């Protein structure tokens, strides 16, 4: 499976920017999880997936969450990432991911 990063119209890459802002060990852990996804798809180790809304899904790697959509059977596009700090999914994070999903699908 191919994992790609969403890019804004201005050329920004929000998920990659998020990863660059993390401590080195946290970034390494997330990148390892993404490599697992590329190698084993939805059977990746130490990674959990859950549906959010419609085509929007979330991958959980440690305390970090990354929203994504599948644009075809073999391509996952990472839309938005955040560190989970409460039980509920923050509305702002969800809205950001939905906005990016709609931009990508149009």
Buried (B, 14 or more C-beta within 10 A) or exposed (E): BEBEBBBEEEEEBBBBEBBEEBEEEBBEBBEBBBEBBEEEEEEBEEBEEEEBEEEBBBBBBBEBBBBBBEBEEEEBBBBBBBEBEEEEBEEEBBEBBBEBBEEBEE
